[in-house]
Amino acid sequence: MAYRLTLIAKAGLFAASLVGAAVQTPMSGAEAPETVAIAATAVGYRLAGDFQREGRTVDAPMQTRTIADFQIMKYQLTGAQYDVCVADRACPARPKSRSADPRLPAVMLSFEDASAFAAWISGKTGDNWRLPTDEEWRAAAGTRARDDALGLAKNADASERWLAKYDAESAEAKDDERLRPSGGFGANEHGLYDLSGNVWEWTDTCFVRYAVDPAGVQPVTTNCGVRVVEGAHRTYITDFIRDARSGGCAVGKPPAHLGVRLVRGGRAMATLVARIKDIARGGLSWI
């Protein structure tokens, strides 16, 4: 119990430091990204994660979540924007061979790279910039979000599910993996560009394994070393991976490129408070 209280106290100090660090000098050499407002809405979608019934993987259940209004970047982060953070020695450098053209999206970015940029731009602008949750990304994507259910029998063999998922994603995948300038994949109904193109986007949602039984759906393990990534389909990537084709992708066809689209404002403090309460109850762990 004493250990948990120590964690709670440390988390409170960490939260306070985040609030205090949010107001710094204006940005130099780059502007805050343009955003689009997404109205509060109820989103019906399948939960992210792995769902097991009687030891077999099954399709995620449909859920309806109420999402508060938020602002999200109109375009994906560009190489020019990210490289200002690198020049300021706040972000790790990325491979120079990728998206050298400043009009192209910044790719070969890990979750850790994305988090470093979010912290840096928050300090420069005085706003709270963060990665979206999976629910927020789905709400923003609108008609570009894809239902990734396979519709197989509930006790389908694991290898059968893997092959079915790979075949479904490969059939719809675009052969052209060349990066396009921002806006190259068009806009959705919210005016957001390049969703579900060939650059997938990190979310802040951790990978969760659930048990499905007559009583409902219960989380079993939470792994925040693996995050949900959204794009032409949903997948799960280890947080330090920059190129999913070289490893770190869970199931299905790996993303061609990994990029970033941030949310401005929102629930960072509320999320931290909820996590502290979970720890105090003996529920979720930090990892």
C-alpha positions in Angstrom: 0.0 0.0 0.0 2.8 2.4 0.9 4.4 1.7 -2.5 1.2 2.6 -4.3 0.9 5.8 -2.3 4.4 6.7 -3.3 3.6 6.1 -6.9 0.5 8.3 -6.6 2.5 11.1 -5.0 5.2 10.9 -7.7 2.5 10.9 -10.4 0.9 14.0 -8.9 4.3 15.8 -8.9 4.8 14.7 -12.5 1.4 16.1 -13.5 2.1 19.4 -11.8 5.4 19.6 -13.7 3.6 19.1 -17.0 1.2 22.0 -16.3 4.1 24.2 -15.2 6.1 23.4 -18.3 3.3 24.2 -20.7 4.0 28.0 -20.8 7.4 28.8 -22.4 8.7 30.9 -25.2 6.9 31.2 -28.5 7.9 28.9 -31.3 10.9 29.8 -33.4 11.3 28.7 -37.0 8.0 26.8 -37.2 4.3 27.6 -36.7 1.8 25.7 -34.6 0.0 23.1 -36.9 -3.3 24.0 -38.4 -6.2 22.2 -36.7 -9.8 21.1 -37.4 -12.4 21.1 -34.7 -14.3 17.8 -34.2 -17.6 18.2 -32.4 -18.5 16.0 -29.4 -20.1 12.8 -30.7 -21.0 9.2 -29.9 -18.8 6.9 -31.8 -19.7 3.3 -32.5 -16.7 1.1 -33.3 -14.8 -2.0 -32.3 -12.5 -1.8 -29.4 -8.8 -2.0 -30.0 -6.9 -5.0 -28.6 -6.9 -8.8 -28.6 -10.1 -10.5 -27.5 -10.0 -14.1 -26.3 -13.0 -16.4 -25.8 -12.3 -19.9 -24.5 -8.6 -19.5 -25.5 -9.4 -18.4 -29.0 -9.1 -15.0 -30.6 -12.4 -13.4 -31.7 -13.6 -10.2 -33.3 -13.7 -7.2 -31.0 -17.1 -6.3 -29.7 -18.9 -3.2 -31.0 -19.0 -0.4 -28.4 -20.4 3.1 -28.4 -18.2 5.8 -26.8 -19.1 9.4 -26.2 -16.2 11.6 -27.3 -15.7 15.2 -26.1 -15.0 17.9 -28.6 -11.4 18.3 -29.6 -9.0 19.8 -32.2 -6.8 17.7 -34.4 -4.1 18.5 -36.9 -5.6 19.1 -40.4 -2.5 17.5 -42.0 0.0 15.0 -40.8 3.2 16.4 -39.3 5.6 17.3 -42.1 9.3 16.7 -42.2 10.0 20.5 -42.1 8.0 20.8 -38.8 9.6 17.8 -37.2 13.1 18.9 -38.2 12.7 22.2 -36.4 12.3 20.2 -33.2 15.5 18.2 -34.1 17.4 21.4 -34.7 16.3 22.6 -31.2 17.8 19.3 -29.9 14.4 18.3 -28.4 13.6 15.4 -30.9 15.7 12.5 -32.1 16.9 12.8 -35.7 15.2 10.6 -38.3 16.8 9.0 -41.3 17.7 11.8 -43.8 16.7 9.7 -46.8 13.1 9.8 -45.8 10.8 12.8 -46.6 13.6 15.3 -47.2 11.1 17.4 -49.2 9.5 19.8 -46.6 6.1 19.3 -48.2 6.1 15.6 -47.4 4.9 14.0 -44.2 7.5 13.2 -41.6 7.9 9.4 -41.5 10.1 6.8 -39.9 8.9 8.2 -36.6 8.4 6.0 -33.5 5.9 6.6 -30.7 8.8 7.9 -28.7 9.7 10.4 -31.4 6.1 11.5 -31.7 5.9 12.0 -27.9 9.1 14.1 -27.9 7.7 16.4 -30.6 4.4 16.7 -28.7 6.2 17.8 -25.5 8.4 20.2 -27.5 5.6 22.0 -29.3 3.5 22.1 -26.1 6.3 24.0 -24.5 6.8 26.3 -27.5 3.1 27.2 -27.9 1.8 27.1 -24.4 -0.9 24.6 -25.6 -1.2 21.0 -24.6 -0.4 18.9 -27.7 -0.7 15.1 -27.5 -1.3 12.0 -29.6 -5.0 11.2 -30.0 -6.7 8.2 -28.3 -7.9 5.5 -30.6 -11.4 6.6 -30.0 -10.6 10.2 -31.0 -8.8 9.0 -34.1 -11.9 7.0 -35.2 -14.2 9.9 -34.5 -12.0 12.2 -36.6 -11.5 9.7 -39.4 -15.3 9.3 -39.9 -16.0 7.4 -43.1 -12.3 6.8 -43.5 -12.2 4.5 -40.5 -12.4 0.8 -41.3 -14.2 -2.0 -39.5 -11.5 -4.6 -39.1 -13.7 -7.5 -38.0 -13.1 -10.7 -40.0 -16.5 -12.3 -39.4 -15.0 -15.8 -38.9 -16.5 -18.4 -36.6 -15.9 -17.5 -33.0 -13.5 -20.4 -32.5 -11.6 -20.1 -35.8 -8.0 -21.4 -35.7 -5.4 -18.6 -35.0 -3.5 -19.3 -38.2 -6.7 -19.1 -40.2 -7.5 -15.7 -38.7 -4.0 -14.4 -39.3 -4.1 -15.4 -43.0 -7.6 -14.0 -43.4 -6.6 -10.7 -42.0 -3.4 -10.5 -44.1 -5.4 -11.4 -47.3 -8.1 -8.8 -46.5 -5.5 -6.0 -45.9 -3.3 -7.0 -48.8 -6.3 -7.0 -51.2 -7.1 -3.4 -50.3 -3.6 -2.1 -49.9 -2.2 0.5 -52.3 0.8 -0.7 -54.3 2.2 2.8 -54.5 4.1 3.4 -51.3 5.7 6.7 -52.5 5.2 9.6 -50.2 2.9 12.3 -51.5 2.9 16.0 -50.5 0.4 16.9 -47.8 -3.1 16.7 -49.1 -2.2 14.0 -51.7 -4.8 11.5 -50.5 -7.6 14.0 -50.2 -9.9 15.1 -47.4 -12.6 13.3 -45.4 -16.0 14.8 -44.4 -14.4 16.7 -41.5 -11.8 18.4 -43.7 -8.9 16.2 -42.5 -6.4 15.2 -45.1 -4.5 12.0 -45.9 -6.3 9.7 -43.4 -6.0 6.1 -44.4 -3.4 6.9 -47.0 0.0 5.2 -47.0 1.2 6.9 -43.8 -0.2 5.3 -40.6 -0.6 7.4 -37.5 0.4 6.7 -33.9 -2.3 6.9 -31.1 -1.8 7.1 -27.4 -3.9 3.9 -26.8 -2.1 1.0 -25.2 -2.5 -2.6 -26.4 -4.9 -4.5 -24.1 -5.7 -8.2 -24.0 -9.3 -8.9 -23.0 -11.3 -12.0 -21.9 -14.8 -12.4 -23.4 -17.3 -14.5 -21.4 -21.0 -14.5 -20.6 -20.4 -11.8 -18.0 -19.0 -9.4 -20.6 -15.6 -8.1 -21.6 -12.9 -7.8 -19.0 -9.3 -6.5 -19.5 -6.6 -9.0 -18.6 -3.3 -7.3 -19.4 -2.3 -3.8 -20.5 0.9 -3.3 -22.4 1.8 0.4 -23.0 5.1 -0.7 -24.7 2.8 -1.4 -27.7 0.5 1.2 -29.1 -2.5 1.2 -31.4 -1.6 2.6 -34.9 -4.4 3.7 -37.3 -4.4 4.1 -41.0 -5.7 2.0 -43.9 -6.3 -0.6 -41.1 -5.6 -0.8 -37.4 -2.5 -2.5 -36.1 -0.3 -2.6 -33.0 3.3 -1.5 -33.0 6.1 -1.5 -30.4 6.7 2.1 -29.2 10.4 2.4 -30.4 9.8 1.0 -33.9 10.3 3.5 -36.8 9.8 1.1 -39.7 7.0 -1.5 -39.1 8.1 -3.5 -42.1 11.3 -4.4 -40.3 9.4 -5.8 -37.3 7.1 -4.8 -34.5 3.8 -5.2 -36.3 1.3 -7.6 -34.6 -1.0 -9.1 -37.2 -1.6 -8.4 -40.8 0.1 -6.4 -43.5 2.5 -3.9 -41.8 2.2 -0.1 -42.4 4.2 1.4 -45.3 5.1 4.4 -43.2 4.7 5.6 -39.6 3.8 9.3 -39.1 2.1 11.6 -36.7 -1.1 13.7 -36.3 -1.5 15.5 -32.9 -4.5 16.7 -30.9 -4.5 20.1 -29.2 -5.9 20.4 -25.7 -8.0 17.8 -24.0 -7.7 15.0 -21.6 -4.1 14.6 -20.6 -4.7 15.4 -16.9 -8.0 13.5 -16.7 -6.2 10.4 -18.2 -3.5 10.7 -15.6 -5.9 11.0 -12.7 -7.8 7.9 -14.0 -4.6 5.9 -14.1 -3.7 7.0 -10.6 -7.1 5.8 -9.4 -6.7 2.5 -11.2 -3.3 1.9 -9.5 -4.7 2.8 -6.1 -7.5 0.2 -6.6 -4.9 -2.4 -7.6 -6.1 -2.4 -11.2 -4.0 -1.4 -14.2 -0.3 -1.2 -14.0 2.0 1.5 -15.4 3.2 -0.9 -18.1 
